[in-house]
Amino acid sequence: MSAAAILLAGCVHEITSDERLDRETTRTDSLKSTTATELGRLRCDDISPDLVKARDGNRTEEDRLSAYTELYSHLKSRISKFDEAMSRNPDLAFQEGSQDLVAARDGCVQSTADVRSELETLVREIMQVLVVEDVRSGQNVKVARIDFTPLRSAIEKLELDDREFMLSKITNAEKQVDVKVEGRKRNK
C-alpha cells in the first residue's frame, strides 16, 4: 500500500483558481452572437458627409445648427446602443477578440465629443449677438439674427450647465424684436 500511496502522491497536480474557474464555467463566444454582429456594423467613421454639411460656412446658421444637432443626436444614439449591449453582455467588451467592438465604440465616443464641441462653439458664437439692427421702410428696427427654434433645440440637446441662462437670454431677445410667441416666428 505504501507504494500505491507514493504513486498517487506523485500524480497529484495542484491547479490554480483560474484554471478551476475555466474548467467549471462554460465559455460562450459572445462575438458570434447577433448582437455582436449588429454592433460590428455600427460605426461612426461614416459621418464625414454630414459633418461637411454642418461645417459649410455657405449655409445659414439655422441649417448648420440643425445639421450639427441631428448629427450629435445620431452619434449619441449609436453610443447608447453600444453601452446597452455591452452592459447586458460584458463579454462583448472584455472577451478575447473584442477589441474591434471596443475600438468602434471609442471611435463613436470621440466623434461625439468632437461634434459636441463644434456645436457648442457655434451656439456660443450665436449667443453673443441674438438681435441685430435692420433697415425696414427707411427705419432702423431690431430683428432676430436667426430663427430661435433651432438654437433652442441645440441648447437642449447639448444639456449645457448654463442652459437656463441661455434660454432666458433668448426669451429676452424675443421681447426686443417683434416675434409671435405661439410659433416663435418673426413678424415681417
Secondary structure, DSSP 8 states (H G I E B T S, - for coil): -HHHHHHHHHH-----HHHHHHHHS----GGGSHHHHHHHH--STT-HHHHHHHH-TTS-HHHHHHHHHHHHHHHHHHHHHHHHHHHH-THHHHSTTTHHHHHHHHHHHHHHHHHHHHHHHHHHHHHH--EEEEEETTEEEEEESS-HHHHHHHHHHHT-TTHHHHHHHHHHHHHHS-EETTTTEE--
